[in-house]
Amino acid sequence: MTLHYFEKNTQHWRPDWQIVINNLGLCIQQNKVRDLGRGGFVALDSVDPEYQKADDLAKKLGPNMSLHTYVSISPESNTSGPHRDEEDVYCLQAQGITQFYVWENEQQYDYIMTPGDLLHIPSGIPHEAVPLTPRVLLSYGDESHMTHNQHMDDRHGIETS
């Protein structure tokens, strides 16, 4: 039995490219973006008022959910690479297509995520996201057992002091 799960074509709200670009621009102005390189970015907040609709899913998932938006301008954009998160993560594909690899119980699971797809990855489960097209992925993390500074350090390598 696997701990992670995949739902195809959910009806959760997803931002269009214009809303994503507007939010990314505001996050850049507020120093809330991590540049992953080669056109890959992580927006660490939902600053644009229109983008805050994405917070609705966070509220449904739990009281201590963070939202980070992964944007890849091209399939060659850098991502976080293979990694494990210290918190449960819910990945909602908003735009484009992402290949997800999840390693659990000594098996590799492959998912092609298209807009509306949702993947839940429990804490500690290794995984990797690889953009197949320009894409936007909303990543919701359950921070109930972490402080904000721990989350920022562990998940994004950003100094918080």
C-alpha positions as CSV (number, residue, x, y, z in Angstrom):
1,M,0.0,0.0,0.0
2,T,1.3,3.5,-0.9
3,L,1.1,6.5,1.3
4,H,1.0,9.1,-1.5
5,Y,-2.0,9.5,-3.8
6,F,-2.9,11.1,-7.2
7,E,-6.2,12.7,-8.2
8,K,-6.8,13.4,-11.9
9,N,-8.6,16.6,-13.0
10,T,-9.8,18.1,-9.7
11,Q,-11.9,21.2,-9.8
12,H,-9.7,23.3,-7.5
13,W,-9.2,27.0,-8.6
14,R,-6.1,27.4,-10.8
15,P,-4.5,30.8,-11.8
16,D,-4.1,31.6,-15.4
17,W,-0.7,32.7,-16.7
18,Q,-1.5,36.4,-16.4
19,I,-2.4,36.1,-12.7
20,V,0.8,34.0,-12.1
21,I,3.0,36.6,-13.8
22,N,1.3,39.4,-11.9
23,N,1.8,37.6,-8.6
24,L,5.4,36.7,-9.5
25,G,6.2,40.4,-10.2
26,L,4.8,41.5,-6.9
27,C,6.7,38.7,-5.1
28,I,9.9,39.9,-6.8
29,Q,9.3,43.4,-5.6
30,Q,8.9,42.1,-2.0
31,N,11.9,39.7,-2.2
32,K,9.7,36.7,-1.9
33,V,11.0,34.8,-5.0
34,R,13.8,32.2,-5.2
35,D,15.4,31.9,-8.6
36,L,16.2,28.3,-9.4
37,G,18.0,29.1,-12.6
38,R,17.4,28.7,-16.3
39,G,13.8,30.2,-16.0
40,G,12.7,28.3,-12.9
41,F,11.3,30.3,-10.0
42,V,9.5,29.8,-6.7
43,A,7.1,32.5,-5.5
44,L,6.9,32.2,-1.7
45,D,3.6,34.0,-1.2
46,S,0.3,34.9,-2.8
47,V,0.6,38.7,-2.9
48,D,-1.7,39.7,-5.8
49,P,-5.3,39.9,-4.5
50,E,-6.6,37.8,-7.5
51,Y,-4.0,35.1,-6.7
52,Q,-5.2,34.8,-3.1
53,K,-8.0,32.6,-4.4
54,A,-5.4,29.9,-4.3
55,D,-5.4,30.2,-0.5
56,D,-8.9,28.6,-0.5
57,L,-7.5,25.1,-1.1
58,A,-4.9,25.7,1.7
59,K,-7.7,26.4,4.1
60,K,-9.5,23.2,3.1
61,L,-6.3,21.2,3.5
62,G,-5.6,22.4,7.1
63,P,-4.9,25.3,9.4
64,N,-1.1,25.5,8.9
65,M,-0.7,25.2,5.1
66,S,1.8,27.3,3.2
67,L,1.5,28.0,-0.5
68,H,4.5,28.2,-2.9
69,T,4.2,28.5,-6.6
70,Y,6.8,26.8,-8.9
71,V,7.1,28.4,-12.3
72,S,9.1,27.0,-15.2
73,I,9.4,29.1,-18.3
74,S,10.6,26.1,-20.3
75,P,11.2,22.4,-20.0
76,E,14.9,23.2,-19.4
77,S,14.1,25.3,-16.3
78,N,15.8,24.2,-13.1
79,T,13.7,22.7,-10.4
80,S,14.4,21.5,-6.8
81,G,15.7,18.2,-8.1
82,P,15.1,14.9,-6.2
83,H,14.4,15.7,-2.6
84,R,12.3,14.9,0.5
85,D,10.2,17.5,2.3
86,E,9.8,17.5,6.1
87,E,6.1,18.3,5.7
88,D,3.3,16.7,3.8
89,V,3.0,18.4,0.4
90,Y,0.0,18.7,-1.9
91,C,0.9,19.6,-5.5
92,L,-1.8,21.1,-7.8
93,Q,-0.9,21.4,-11.4
94,A,-2.2,24.8,-12.5
95,Q,-0.7,25.3,-16.0
96,G,1.3,23.2,-18.4
97,I,2.6,19.6,-17.9
98,T,4.9,18.2,-15.2
99,Q,6.5,14.7,-15.0
100,F,6.5,13.7,-11.3
101,Y,8.6,10.9,-9.9
102,V,7.8,9.5,-6.5
103,W,9.9,6.8,-4.8
104,E,8.1,4.8,-2.2
105,N,8.4,1.2,-0.9
106,E,11.4,0.6,-3.2
107,Q,9.3,1.4,-6.3
108,Q,9.3,4.4,-8.6
109,Y,5.9,5.9,-9.5
110,D,5.6,8.1,-12.5
111,Y,2.8,10.7,-13.0
112,I,2.2,13.0,-15.9
113,M,0.4,16.0,-14.3
114,T,-1.9,18.2,-16.4
115,P,-4.0,21.2,-15.2
116,G,-6.2,20.2,-12.3
117,D,-4.2,17.1,-11.2
118,L,-3.4,16.9,-7.5
119,L,-0.6,14.8,-6.0
120,H,-0.2,14.3,-2.2
121,I,3.3,13.4,-1.0
122,P,3.7,12.6,2.7
123,S,6.7,13.9,4.5
124,G,9.9,12.1,4.0
125,I,8.9,10.5,0.6
126,P,11.5,11.2,-2.1
127,H,10.2,12.9,-5.2
128,E,11.1,15.0,-8.2
129,A,9.2,17.3,-10.5
130,V,10.4,17.8,-14.1
131,P,8.7,20.3,-16.3
132,L,7.7,18.9,-19.7
133,T,6.3,22.3,-20.9
134,P,6.2,25.8,-19.4
135,R,4.3,25.1,-16.3
136,V,2.9,26.4,-13.0
137,L,2.6,24.1,-10.0
138,L,1.0,25.2,-6.7
139,S,2.7,23.4,-3.8
140,Y,0.8,23.4,-0.4
141,G,2.9,22.3,2.6
142,D,1.6,21.3,6.0
143,E,3.7,23.3,8.4
144,S,1.9,22.3,11.5
145,H,5.1,20.9,13.1
146,M,7.5,23.4,11.7
147,T,8.2,27.1,12.5
148,H,8.1,29.5,9.6
149,N,11.9,29.9,9.7
150,Q,12.5,26.2,9.6
151,H,10.2,25.8,6.6
152,M,11.9,28.6,4.7
153,D,15.4,27.2,5.5
154,D,14.6,23.5,4.8
155,R,12.4,23.8,1.8
156,H,13.9,26.7,-0.1
157,G,17.4,27.3,1.2
158,I,16.7,31.0,2.0
159,E,18.3,32.7,4.9
160,T,15.8,33.9,7.4
161,S,18.0,35.7,9.9
